[in-house]
Amino acid sequence: MHIGFLGLGNMGAPMARNLLKAGHQLTVFDLSAAAVSSLVEAGAKSAASPAALAQADVELIITMLPAAAHVKSVYLGEDGLLAHVRPGVPLIDSSTIDPLSAREVASAARQHGNPMLDAPVSGGTGGATAGTLTFMVGGDAADFDRAQPILAAMGKNIVLCGGSGNGQAAKVANNMLLGISMIGVAEAMSLGVALGVDPKVLAGIINTSSGRCWSSDTYNPFPGVLENVPAARGYSGGFGSDLMLKDLGLASEAAKQVRQPVILGALAQQLYQSFSLQGHGGLDFSAIINLYRKDTEA
């Protein structure tokens, strides 16, 4: 299939590469010339603008953009995708944005005659590279069925969550819980170590007891407990604290729109905001433990 891919950042670039590996033809666009050049070297063609990409006779367009403002601009702008794409071309947005914005863009796409899915991902840059992402998809079931083979080239767990915007709703709920659970593990690990328990012993107890969770058994924030996690390399790489702050903000904003209390989510947002204001937004989100450890200055 000839696919247009717009947004070649830390997630988009490896996702696009996996589509090339699966044998698809790609036309790509990004504001970063270096990112475009790297994909062209891998076999993609480049487009000079979103409008040019939409006019490149593509059969499907995928976007992976930083925020709702970018998604609206790319799709709804005067020189955006919907102003130039042929009716009938399916659209998939894998950006992480708020559900209402996703529904607004999907509605505009439908009015133009283009089926659209919101398909945010979980799995980080490692999952994007390995092609093992989880896709949380919102949209029509028939459109989902047609998109599954394409999504399967980039991920291994592809779930239809309901109508337009529901993929985003699932993503913000999941990431809100992730932020809360990481803070909980950070507190528990810091308390146990401060009381004299070896961190590996404590983690082993937690991971075989009722406190077990992904933030502890797979991504433990305490240095020396696990290898090949950000805590083992000075909290570099992984999922940045500012990205977690963004997702917690999306969750809080979505909760306001439906008058749903998210008390712990709001507290987690404030803790990550404080951490970011201290200059640590570029560190992995598990570095939040440095707010608690007595032997480390945050």
PASEBA-1860 file (N, C-alpha, C; in nm, 3 decimals):
! residues 298
1> MHIGFLGL> 0.084/-0.119/0.000/0.000/0.000/0.000/0.088/0.124/0.000 ~ 0.041/0.230/-0.066/0.111/0.358/-0.064/0.057/0.440/0.053 ~ 0.140/0.463/0.154/0.099/0.527/0.278/0.170/0.661/0.293 ~ 0.094/0.763/0.331/0.154/0.890/0.369/0.174/0.892/0.519 ~ 0.292/0.930/0.565/0.322/0.931/0.709/0.375/1.069/0.745 ~ 0.306/1.135/0.836/0.338/1.272/0.875/0.371/1.277/1.024 ~ 0.496/1.314/1.055/0.541/1.321/1.194/0.644/1.214/1.223 ~ 0.771/1.251/1.212/0.880/1.152/1.221/0.967/1.177/1.343
9> GNMGAPMA> 0.903/1.192/1.457/0.976/1.211/1.582/1.025/1.080/1.640 ~ 1.045/1.078/1.773/1.098/0.959/1.838/1.009/0.837/1.823 ~ 0.880/0.859/1.809/0.786/0.748/1.788/0.755/0.728/1.641 ~ 0.728/0.836/1.570/0.685/0.825/1.432/0.789/0.764/1.340 ~ 0.916/0.801/1.358/1.021/0.751/1.269/1.033/0.598/1.273 ~ 1.045/0.537/1.391/1.052/0.390/1.391/0.923/0.323/1.345 ~ 0.809/0.385/1.370/0.684/0.328/1.319/0.685/0.328/1.166 ~ 0.731/0.438/1.108/0.739/0.447/0.961/0.837/0.344/0.906
17> RNLLKAGH> 0.948/0.324/0.976/1.046/0.225/0.931/0.986/0.084/0.929 ~ 0.904/0.055/1.027/0.841/-0.078/1.029/0.743/-0.096/0.916 ~ 0.678/0.011/0.873/0.591/0.002/0.755/0.674/-0.026/0.630 ~ 0.790/0.037/0.620/0.879/0.008/0.507/0.925/-0.137/0.510 ~ 0.961/-0.185/0.629/1.005/-0.324/0.642/0.895/-0.422/0.603 ~ 0.769/-0.382/0.623/0.656/-0.468/0.588/0.624/-0.463/0.440 ~ 0.699/-0.381/0.364/0.682/-0.378/0.220/0.594/-0.268/0.165 ~ 0.553/-0.176/0.252/0.468/-0.066/0.206/0.552/0.046/0.145
25> QLTVFDLS> 0.493/0.118/0.052/0.555/0.237/-0.006/0.516/0.356/0.080 ~ 0.614/0.439/0.114/0.588/0.552/0.203/0.625/0.685/0.139 ~ 0.537/0.783/0.159/0.570/0.923/0.133/0.560/0.993/0.268 ~ 0.666/1.064/0.308/0.674/1.117/0.444/0.693/1.267/0.445 ~ 0.652/1.327/0.557/0.675/1.469/0.580/0.703/1.492/0.727 ~ 0.798/1.583/0.754/0.825/1.629/0.889/0.894/1.765/0.878 ~ 0.881/1.848/0.979/0.949/1.977/0.978/1.100/1.961/0.990 ~ 1.145/1.845/1.041/1.288/1.818/1.053/1.340/1.757/0.923
33> AAAVSSLV> 1.427/1.830/0.855/1.484/1.780/0.730/1.567/1.655/0.755 ~ 1.635/1.650/0.871/1.718/1.534/0.903/1.632/1.409/0.920 ~ 1.516/1.425/0.984/1.427/1.310/1.004/1.375/1.258/0.871 ~ 1.340/1.351/0.782/1.293/1.312/0.649/1.404/1.242/0.571 ~ 1.524/1.298/0.577/1.638/1.242/0.504/1.668/1.100/0.548 ~ 1.657/1.076/0.679/1.683/0.942/0.731/1.584/0.840/0.676 ~ 1.457/0.880/0.666/1.356/0.788/0.611/1.372/0.771/0.462 ~ 1.412/0.877/0.392/1.436/0.865/0.248/1.550/0.766/0.222
41> EAGAKSAA> 1.653/0.772/0.305/1.764/0.677/0.292/1.717/0.533/0.314 ~ 1.611/0.517/0.395/1.557/0.383/0.421/1.461/0.337/0.313 ~ 1.428/0.427/0.218/1.344/0.385/0.106/1.217/0.463/0.085 ~ 1.190/0.564/0.170/1.069/0.643/0.156/1.090/0.755/0.055 ~ 0.979/0.813/0.009/0.982/0.935/-0.069/0.942/1.050/0.022 ~ 0.983/1.171/-0.011/0.952/1.286/0.072/0.849/1.376/0.005 ~ 0.772/1.445/0.088/0.677/1.546/0.041/0.718/1.680/0.101 ~ 0.694/1.788/0.028/0.738/1.919/0.072/0.646/1.982/0.176
49> SPAALAQA> 0.525/1.928/0.192/0.428/1.985/0.286/0.318/1.884/0.310 ~ 0.235/1.905/0.414/0.120/1.817/0.432/0.029/1.815/0.309 ~ 0.011/1.930/0.245/-0.072/1.936/0.126/-0.014/1.851/0.015 ~ 0.119/1.859/-0.004/0.184/1.779/-0.107/0.173/1.630/-0.076 ~ 0.183/1.596/0.052/0.167/1.455/0.090/0.027/1.407/0.056 ~ -0.073/1.489/0.087/-0.212/1.451/0.059/-0.238/1.435/-0.090 ~ -0.162/1.507/-0.171/-0.181/1.503/-0.316/-0.093/1.399/-0.384 ~ -0.021/1.319/-0.306/0.077/1.226/-0.362/0.016/1.090/-0.398
57> DVELIITM> -0.115/1.085/-0.419/-0.182/0.961/-0.458/-0.167/0.851/-0.354 ~ -0.164/0.892/-0.226/-0.154/0.793/-0.119/-0.289/0.726/-0.097 ~ -0.283/0.603/-0.046/-0.405/0.526/-0.019/-0.447/0.532/0.127 ~ -0.361/0.585/0.212/-0.385/0.594/0.356/-0.289/0.697/0.412 ~ -0.333/0.774/0.513/-0.245/0.871/0.578/-0.242/0.843/0.728 ~ -0.121/0.840/0.784/-0.101/0.823/0.928/-0.029/0.947/0.980 ~ -0.074/1.000/1.092/-0.007/1.113/1.156/0.035/1.076/1.297 ~ 0.150/1.129/1.339/0.200/1.111/1.476/0.261/1.245/1.517
65> LPAAAHVK> 0.180/1.326/1.587/0.213/1.466/1.613/0.217/1.494/1.763 ~ 0.280/1.606/1.804/0.303/1.630/1.946/0.179/1.660/2.030 ~ 0.083/1.737/1.976/-0.028/1.784/2.059/-0.150/1.814/1.973 ~ -0.262/1.840/2.041/-0.389/1.864/1.971/-0.379/1.983/1.876 ~ -0.308/2.087/1.915/-0.295/2.205/1.829/-0.231/2.168/1.696 ~ -0.132/2.080/1.700/-0.066/2.036/1.577/-0.159/1.950/1.493 ~ -0.235/1.862/1.558/-0.329/1.776/1.486/-0.434/1.861/1.415 ~ -0.490/1.958/1.486/-0.593/2.044/1.425/-0.536/2.125/1.310
73> SVYLGEDG> -0.415/2.175/1.326/-0.353/2.253/1.220/-0.327/2.168/1.096 ~ -0.273/2.048/1.117/-0.238/1.961/1.005/-0.362/1.913/0.931 ~ -0.468/1.882/1.004/-0.589/1.831/0.940/-0.685/1.941/0.896 ~ -0.702/2.043/0.978/-0.809/2.140/0.956/-0.762/2.273/0.900 ~ -0.630/2.296/0.895/-0.578/2.422/0.847/-0.612/2.449/0.701 ~ -0.601/2.575/0.661/-0.636/2.614/0.524/-0.558/2.536/0.419 ~ -0.434/2.499/0.453/-0.352/2.421/0.361/-0.323/2.284/0.420 ~ -0.419/2.235/0.502/-0.400/2.108/0.570/-0.444/1.988/0.488
81> LLAHVRPG> -0.444/1.873/0.551/-0.473/1.748/0.482/-0.614/1.745/0.424 ~ -0.713/1.787/0.502/-0.851/1.776/0.455/-0.882/1.872/0.340 ~ -0.799/1.972/0.323/-0.819/2.065/0.211/-0.766/2.007/0.080 ~ -0.692/1.896/0.089/-0.627/1.844/-0.031/-0.645/1.693/-0.053 ~ -0.674/1.618/0.052/-0.682/1.473/0.035/-0.808/1.433/-0.041 ~ -0.800/1.326/-0.118/-0.916/1.276/-0.189/-1.018/1.218/-0.092 ~ -1.146/1.241/-0.112/-1.246/1.172/-0.032/-1.228/1.021/-0.045 ~ -1.249/0.951/0.064/-1.235/0.806/0.063/-1.104/0.756/0.116
89> VPLIDSST> -1.000/0.841/0.120/-0.870/0.798/0.173/-0.880/0.788/0.326 ~ -0.852/0.672/0.384/-0.860/0.658/0.531/-0.751/0.738/0.601 ~ -0.783/0.788/0.718/-0.690/0.867/0.799/-0.676/0.802/0.936 ~ -0.553/0.794/0.985/-0.526/0.739/1.118/-0.438/0.838/1.193 ~ -0.484/0.886/1.308/-0.402/0.975/1.390/-0.356/0.900/1.514 ~ -0.225/0.881/1.526/-0.168/0.811/1.640/-0.110/0.906/1.744 ~ -0.134/1.035/1.729/-0.093/1.132/1.831/-0.170/1.105/1.959 ~ -0.117/1.153/2.071/-0.191/1.148/2.197/-0.248/1.286/2.225
97> IDPLSARE> -0.381/1.299/2.213/-0.450/1.426/2.233/-0.575/1.400/2.316 ~ -0.648/1.505/2.348/-0.770/1.486/2.428/-0.882/1.428/2.341 ~ -0.971/1.351/2.401/-1.077/1.285/2.325/-1.167/1.380/2.246 ~ -1.200/1.496/2.303/-1.290/1.586/2.232/-1.226/1.643/2.106 ~ -1.098/1.673/2.111/-1.029/1.720/1.991/-1.026/1.610/1.885 ~ -1.003/1.487/1.928/-1.003/1.375/1.834/-1.139/1.361/1.766 ~ -1.246/1.378/1.843/-1.380/1.367/1.786/-1.410/1.482/1.691 ~ -1.360/1.601/1.723/-1.379/1.717/1.635/-1.313/1.695/1.499
105> VASAARQH> -1.189/1.646/1.500/-1.117/1.624/1.375/-1.181/1.509/1.297 ~ -1.221/1.403/1.367/-1.284/1.289/1.299/-1.416/1.330/1.235 ~ -1.491/1.418/1.301/-1.617/1.466/1.244/-1.593/1.544/1.116 ~ -1.490/1.631/1.118/-1.457/1.707/0.998/-1.413/1.615/0.885 ~ -1.338/1.511/0.920/-1.293/1.414/0.819/-1.412/1.342/0.756 ~ -1.505/1.301/0.840/-1.623/1.230/0.788/-1.703/1.321/0.694 ~ -1.716/1.448/0.731/-1.789/1.542/0.645/-1.720/1.558/0.510 ~ -1.590/1.539/0.509/-1.514/1.547/0.384/-1.517/1.416/0.307
113> GNPMLDAP> -1.568/1.311/0.370/-1.575/1.181/0.305/-1.458/1.090/0.334 ~ -1.384/1.118/0.443/-1.268/1.037/0.479/-1.291/0.966/0.611 ~ -1.289/0.834/0.612/-1.299/0.762/0.739/-1.176/0.790/0.824 ~ -1.194/0.804/0.954/-1.081/0.839/1.041/-1.084/0.759/1.169 ~ -0.967/0.714/1.211/-0.948/0.646/1.338/-0.852/0.726/1.425 ~ -0.881/0.736/1.555/-0.778/0.780/1.648/-0.714/0.654/1.704 ~ -0.582/0.649/1.699/-0.510/0.526/1.736/-0.384/0.559/1.812 ~ -0.396/0.619/1.932/-0.276/0.644/2.014/-0.212/0.513/2.056
121> VSGGTGGA> -0.085/0.523/2.095/-0.008/0.402/2.121/0.048/0.400/2.262 ~ 0.081/0.281/2.307/0.154/0.260/2.431/0.267/0.163/2.401 ~ 0.379/0.181/2.468/0.492/0.092/2.446/0.624/0.165/2.431 ~ 0.619/0.297/2.419/0.740/0.376/2.416/0.823/0.357/2.291 ~ 0.940/0.421/2.293/1.027/0.414/2.176/1.078/0.273/2.151 ~ 1.095/0.196/2.257/1.137/0.057/2.239/1.033/-0.024/2.164 ~ 0.907/-0.005/2.202/0.799/-0.075/2.133/0.781/-0.028/1.991 ~ 0.805/0.102/1.969/0.795/0.155/1.833/0.902/0.094/1.744
129> TAGTLTFM> 1.022/0.079/1.796/1.131/0.021/1.719/1.109/-0.128/1.694 ~ 1.064/-0.198/1.797/1.045/-0.343/1.786/0.916/-0.381/1.713 ~ 0.828/-0.284/1.692/0.700/-0.315/1.629/0.605/-0.388/1.721 ~ 0.613/-0.357/1.852/0.530/-0.427/1.951/0.437/-0.331/2.024 ~ 0.405/-0.219/1.963/0.319/-0.121/2.028/0.179/-0.175/2.054 ~ 0.113/-0.117/2.153/-0.031/-0.137/2.171/-0.102/-0.018/2.108 ~ -0.200/-0.046/2.023/-0.282/0.060/1.963/-0.419/0.058/2.028 ~ -0.460/0.171/2.083/-0.593/0.189/2.139/-0.673/0.270/2.037
137> VGGDAADF> -0.770/0.207/1.975/-0.831/0.264/1.855/-0.975/0.306/1.879 ~ -1.008/0.426/1.832/-1.145/0.474/1.833/-1.193/0.497/1.691 ~ -1.316/0.456/1.663/-1.372/0.476/1.529/-1.468/0.366/1.492 ~ -1.506/0.365/1.365/-1.601/0.267/1.313/-1.537/0.129/1.305 ~ -1.614/0.025/1.338/-1.560/-0.111/1.341/-1.512/-0.156/1.203 ~ -1.584/-0.120/1.098/-1.543/-0.160/0.963/-1.412/-0.091/0.924 ~ -1.396/0.036/0.960/-1.271/0.106/0.933/-1.157/0.043/1.012 ~ -1.186/0.004/1.135/-1.086/-0.063/1.219/-1.040/-0.193/1.155
145> DRAQPILA> -1.134/-0.272/1.105/-1.099/-0.400/1.042/-1.007/-0.378/0.922 ~ -1.037/-0.276/0.843/-0.953/-0.249/0.726/-0.814/-0.200/0.765 ~ -0.804/-0.131/0.878/-0.676/-0.075/0.920/-0.588/-0.175/0.994 ~ -0.646/-0.282/1.044/-0.570/-0.375/1.128/-0.441/-0.427/1.065 ~ -0.441/-0.468/0.938/-0.315/-0.517/0.880/-0.204/-0.412/0.879 ~ -0.241/-0.285/0.862/-0.142/-0.179/0.865/-0.090/-0.158/1.007 ~ -0.182/-0.153/1.102/-0.141/-0.133/1.241/-0.058/-0.251/1.291 ~ -0.087/-0.371/1.239/-0.014/-0.490/1.281/0.132/-0.487/1.239
153> AMGKNIVL> 0.166/-0.405/1.140/0.306/-0.390/1.100/0.383/-0.306/1.201 ~ 0.310/-0.236/1.290/0.375/-0.148/1.387/0.350/-0.190/1.531 ~ 0.254/-0.278/1.554/0.220/-0.317/1.690/0.172/-0.460/1.697 ~ 0.157/-0.509/1.820/0.113/-0.647/1.838/-0.018/-0.659/1.915 ~ -0.061/-0.550/1.977/-0.186/-0.552/2.053/-0.271/-0.436/2.003 ~ -0.374/-0.468/1.926/-0.454/-0.367/1.857/-0.598/-0.381/1.903 ~ -0.649/-0.281/1.975/-0.777/-0.294/2.044/-0.873/-0.184/1.999 ~ -0.991/-0.222/1.955/-1.096/-0.125/1.926/-1.165/-0.088/2.056
161> CGGSGNGQ> -1.162/0.040/2.092/-1.213/0.086/2.220/-1.353/0.146/2.210 ~ -1.406/0.155/2.089/-1.537/0.215/2.069/-1.531/0.321/1.961 ~ -1.622/0.417/1.967/-1.634/0.519/1.865/-1.521/0.621/1.868 ~ -1.529/0.719/1.781/-1.425/0.822/1.769/-1.394/0.885/1.904 ~ -1.266/0.899/1.932/-1.220/0.958/2.057/-1.197/0.858/2.168 ~ -1.252/0.737/2.154/-1.239/0.639/2.262/-1.098/0.583/2.274 ~ -1.024/0.582/2.163/-0.884/0.542/2.172/-0.808/0.639/2.260 ~ -0.833/0.768/2.240/-0.769/0.870/2.323/-0.815/0.861/2.468
169> AAKVANNM> -0.943/0.831/2.489/-0.995/0.819/2.625/-0.924/0.705/2.699 ~ -0.905/0.592/2.631/-0.836/0.479/2.692/-0.691/0.515/2.721 ~ -0.628/0.587/2.628/-0.487/0.623/2.646/-0.468/0.714/2.766 ~ -0.551/0.819/2.779/-0.529/0.913/2.890/-0.562/0.846/3.023 ~ -0.659/0.756/3.025/-0.690/0.684/3.150/-0.574/0.594/3.190 ~ -0.520/0.521/3.092/-0.408/0.432/3.120/-0.286/0.509/3.167 ~ -0.253/0.620/3.099/-0.132/0.692/3.136/-0.148/0.768/3.267 ~ -0.270/0.808/3.299/-0.293/0.867/3.430/-0.262/0.765/3.539
177> LLGISMIG> -0.311/0.642/3.521/-0.282/0.536/3.618/-0.133/0.507/3.625 ~ -0.065/0.510/3.510/0.079/0.486/3.510/0.153/0.590/3.592 ~ 0.117/0.718/3.573/0.181/0.823/3.651/0.156/0.806/3.800 ~ 0.032/0.773/3.836/-0.003/0.752/3.978/0.075/0.634/4.035 ~ 0.079/0.524/3.960/0.145/0.403/4.012/0.295/0.423/4.025 ~ 0.356/0.499/3.933/0.500/0.524/3.945/0.530/0.604/4.070 ~ 0.447/0.703/4.100/0.467/0.780/4.223/0.450/0.690/4.345 ~ 0.352/0.600/4.342/0.332/0.507/4.452/0.451/0.416/4.474
185> VAEAMSLG> 0.506/0.363/4.366/0.624/0.277/4.378/0.743/0.358/4.429 ~ 0.758/0.481/4.380/0.868/0.566/4.426/0.859/0.590/4.576 ~ 0.739/0.618/4.626/0.721/0.640/4.769/0.753/0.513/4.848 ~ 0.699/0.400/4.802/0.718/0.275/4.876/0.864/0.232/4.878 ~ 0.930/0.239/4.761/1.071/0.201/4.756/1.155/0.293/4.844 ~ 1.129/0.422/4.838/1.207/0.517/4.917/1.185/0.496/5.066 ~ 1.062/0.467/5.106/1.034/0.441/5.247/1.106/0.316/5.295 ~ 1.093/0.207/5.220/1.157/0.082/5.263/1.307/0.094/5.273
193> VALGVDPK> 1.368/0.159/5.176/1.514/0.176/5.179/1.556/0.267/5.294 ~ 1.479/0.373/5.318/1.509/0.463/5.430/1.501/0.389/5.563 ~ 1.417/0.285/5.569/1.403/0.206/5.691/1.504/0.093/5.699 ~ 1.591/0.081/5.599/1.700/-0.014/5.607/1.689/-0.138/5.521 ~ 1.585/-0.148/5.437/1.568/-0.267/5.353/1.649/-0.250/5.225 ~ 1.719/-0.356/5.185/1.790/-0.354/5.058/1.690/-0.334/4.944 ~ 1.719/-0.244/4.849/1.620/-0.216/4.744/1.583/-0.337/4.659 ~ 1.680/-0.426/4.630/1.647/-0.545/4.551/1.559/-0.640/4.630
201> VLAGIINT> 1.585/-0.653/4.758/1.500/-0.738/4.842/1.359/-0.681/4.850 ~ 1.350/-0.550/4.871/1.219/-0.486/4.880/1.141/-0.501/4.750 ~ 1.209/-0.478/4.637/1.142/-0.492/4.508/1.095/-0.636/4.487 ~ 1.177/-0.732/4.528/1.136/-0.872/4.515/1.012/-0.904/4.597 ~ 1.003/-0.846/4.717/0.884/-0.866/4.801/0.762/-0.804/4.735 ~ 0.775/-0.679/4.692/0.663/-0.610/4.628/0.616/-0.686/4.504 ~ 0.712/-0.736/4.426/0.677/-0.798/4.298/0.620/-0.938/4.311 ~ 0.620/-0.992/4.432/0.554/-1.122/4.457/0.442/-1.106/4.560
209> SSGRCWSS> 0.402/-0.980/4.583/0.299/-0.953/4.682/0.193/-0.861/4.621 ~ 0.106/-0.812/4.706/-0.011/-0.738/4.658/0.023/-0.601/4.602 ~ 0.144/-0.552/4.622/0.183/-0.423/4.567/0.238/-0.431/4.425 ~ 0.244/-0.550/4.369/0.306/-0.568/4.237/0.231/-0.487/4.131 ~ 0.308/-0.421/4.044/0.253/-0.350/3.930/0.364/-0.330/3.828 ~ 0.330/-0.284/3.708/0.428/-0.266/3.601/0.537/-0.170/3.643 ~ 0.501/-0.064/3.714/0.599/0.036/3.756/0.703/-0.022/3.850 ~ 0.669/-0.134/3.914/0.764/-0.197/4.004/0.838/-0.315/3.940
217> DTYNPFPG> 0.763/-0.406/3.877/0.830/-0.529/3.831/0.896/-0.516/3.694 ~ 0.858/-0.416/3.615/0.913/-0.401/3.480/0.994/-0.272/3.465 ~ 0.963/-0.169/3.543/1.021/-0.036/3.519/1.061/0.029/3.652 ~ 1.110/-0.053/3.745/1.134/-0.004/3.882/1.221/0.122/3.883 ~ 1.180/0.225/3.958/1.252/0.353/3.954/1.377/0.359/4.041 ~ 1.399/0.258/4.124/1.515/0.264/4.214/1.639/0.211/4.144 ~ 1.747/0.288/4.140/1.868/0.242/4.070/1.922/0.112/4.128 ~ 1.967/0.025/4.040/2.028/-0.100/4.083/1.933/-0.217/4.097
225> VLENVPAA> 1.803/-0.190/4.086/1.706/-0.298/4.100/1.692/-0.376/3.970 ~ 1.680/-0.306/3.860/1.663/-0.369/3.729/1.767/-0.316/3.632 ~ 1.807/-0.400/3.538/1.892/-0.356/3.429/1.805/-0.314/3.311 ~ 1.863/-0.238/3.221/1.795/-0.200/3.096/1.667/-0.120/3.119 ~ 1.665/-0.042/3.226/1.557/0.055/3.249/1.623/0.191/3.272 ~ 1.549/0.300/3.255/1.611/0.432/3.273/1.680/0.453/3.407 ~ 1.630/0.391/3.514/1.693/0.407/3.645/1.835/0.352/3.647 ~ 1.866/0.262/3.553/2.000/0.203/3.546/2.097/0.288/3.465
233> RGYSGGFG> 2.046/0.395/3.402/2.132/0.480/3.319/2.106/0.628/3.345 ~ 2.089/0.661/3.471/2.071/0.801/3.508/1.942/0.862/3.460 ~ 1.841/0.777/3.438/1.707/0.821/3.394/1.708/0.886/3.256 ~ 1.802/0.845/3.174/1.804/0.893/3.035/1.718/0.800/2.950 ~ 1.671/0.854/2.836/1.588/0.774/2.748/1.452/0.748/2.809 ~ 1.380/0.655/2.751/1.249/0.619/2.805/1.142/0.722/2.774 ~ 1.052/0.741/2.870/0.935/0.829/2.855/0.956/0.950/2.943 ~ 0.980/1.065/2.882/1.018/1.184/2.956/0.913/1.231/3.056
241> SDLMLKDL> 0.960/1.292/3.163/0.869/1.345/3.266/0.777/1.452/3.209 ~ 0.827/1.532/3.116/0.740/1.633/3.054/0.632/1.569/2.968 ~ 0.661/1.452/2.909/0.558/1.381/2.833/0.452/1.324/2.928 ~ 0.496/1.272/3.042/0.399/1.227/3.142/0.316/1.344/3.192 ~ 0.379/1.459/3.213/0.305/1.578/3.257/0.200/1.616/3.153 ~ 0.237/1.608/3.025/0.141/1.638/2.919/0.020/1.545/2.926 ~ 0.046/1.414/2.943/-0.064/1.318/2.945/-0.151/1.334/3.068 ~ -0.091/1.367/3.181/-0.170/1.392/3.302/-0.255/1.517/3.284
249> GLASEAAK> -0.201/1.616/3.213/-0.280/1.735/3.182/-0.399/1.703/3.093 ~ -0.377/1.615/2.995/-0.488/1.573/2.908/-0.595/1.501/2.989 ~ -0.552/1.417/3.082/-0.648/1.345/3.165/-0.729/1.441/3.252 ~ -0.660/1.539/3.311/-0.730/1.635/3.396/-0.828/1.720/3.316 ~ -0.787/1.761/3.196/-0.875/1.842/3.112/-0.996/1.761/3.066 ~ -0.973/1.636/3.026/-1.084/1.550/2.985/-1.179/1.526/3.101 ~ -1.124/1.511/3.221/-1.208/1.488/3.339/-1.296/1.609/3.367 ~ -1.242/1.730/3.348/-1.322/1.851/3.367/-1.440/1.853/3.271
257> QVRQPVIL> -1.415/1.810/3.148/-1.519/1.818/3.045/-1.637/1.727/3.076 ~ -1.613/1.618/3.150/-1.723/1.526/3.184/-1.753/1.528/3.334 ~ -1.695/1.626/3.406/-1.719/1.643/3.550/-1.691/1.515/3.628 ~ -1.579/1.451/3.595/-1.538/1.328/3.661/-1.420/1.357/3.754 ~ -1.431/1.328/3.883/-1.319/1.354/3.973/-1.201/1.261/3.945 ~ -1.082/1.320/3.943/-0.957/1.243/3.929/-0.859/1.300/4.032 ~ -0.884/1.269/4.156/-0.813/1.332/4.267/-0.665/1.294/4.266 ~ -0.636/1.165/4.257/-0.496/1.123/4.255/-0.429/1.164/4.124
265> GALAQQLY> -0.505/1.164/4.015/-0.450/1.208/3.888/-0.406/1.354/3.894 ~ -0.488/1.438/3.958/-0.454/1.580/3.972/-0.331/1.598/4.060 ~ -0.322/1.518/4.166/-0.205/1.527/4.254/-0.079/1.483/4.179 ~ -0.091/1.376/4.100/0.023/1.330/4.020/0.066/1.438/3.923 ~ -0.031/1.506/3.863/0.001/1.615/3.770/0.081/1.724/3.841 ~ 0.041/1.761/3.961/0.112/1.865/4.035/0.254/1.822/4.073 ~ 0.272/1.695/4.108/0.406/1.647/4.142/0.497/1.649/4.020 ~ 0.446/1.606/3.905/0.528/1.609/3.785/0.552/1.753/3.738
273> QSFSLQGH> 0.456/1.840/3.762/0.476/1.980/3.726/0.586/2.042/3.811 ~ 0.585/2.011/3.940/0.690/2.059/4.028/0.826/2.005/3.986 ~ 0.831/1.878/3.951/0.954/1.814/3.908/1.007/1.880/3.780 ~ 0.915/1.910/3.688/0.954/1.975/3.563/1.006/2.116/3.589 ~ 0.940/2.190/3.677/0.982/2.326/3.707/1.120/2.330/3.772 ~ 1.159/2.221/3.834/1.293/2.211/3.892/1.399/2.180/3.786 ~ 1.354/2.164/3.660/1.449/2.144/3.552/1.471/2.000/3.511 ~ 1.381/1.909/3.554/1.403/1.767/3.530/1.305/1.707/3.429
281> GGLDFSAI> 1.239/1.793/3.351/1.138/1.743/3.258/1.193/1.651/3.151 ~ 1.323/1.660/3.121/1.382/1.574/3.020/1.419/1.437/3.070 ~ 1.419/1.417/3.203/1.449/1.286/3.259/1.329/1.193/3.243 ~ 1.356/1.064/3.242/1.247/0.966/3.237/1.152/0.988/3.354 ~ 1.025/0.954/3.331/0.926/0.982/3.435/0.949/0.905/3.564 ~ 1.026/0.796/3.558/1.058/0.722/3.681/1.153/0.799/3.771 ~ 1.217/0.904/3.719/1.306/0.988/3.800/1.230/1.064/3.907 ~ 1.098/1.059/3.905/1.018/1.124/4.009/1.057/1.073/4.148
289> INLYRKDT> 1.120/0.956/4.154/1.165/0.902/4.282/1.266/0.993/4.349 ~ 1.334/1.078/4.270/1.433/1.168/4.328/1.371/1.275/4.417 ~ 1.238/1.291/4.409/1.170/1.380/4.503/1.162/1.318/4.643 ~ 1.184/1.187/4.650/1.164/1.114/4.775/1.292/1.061/4.840 ~ 1.394/1.032/4.757/1.513/0.969/4.810/1.597/1.066/4.892 ~ 1.638/1.022/5.010/1.718/1.108/5.098/1.861/1.121/5.051 ~ 1.908/1.024/4.970/2.046/1.026/4.927/2.064/1.096/4.792 ~ 1.958/1.159/4.741/1.963/1.224/4.610/1.892/1.358/4.616
297> EA> 1.952/1.458/4.556/1.885/1.587/4.542/1.807/1.588/4.413 ~ 1.680/1.618/4.419/1.597/1.623/4.299/1.636/1.741/4.212
END
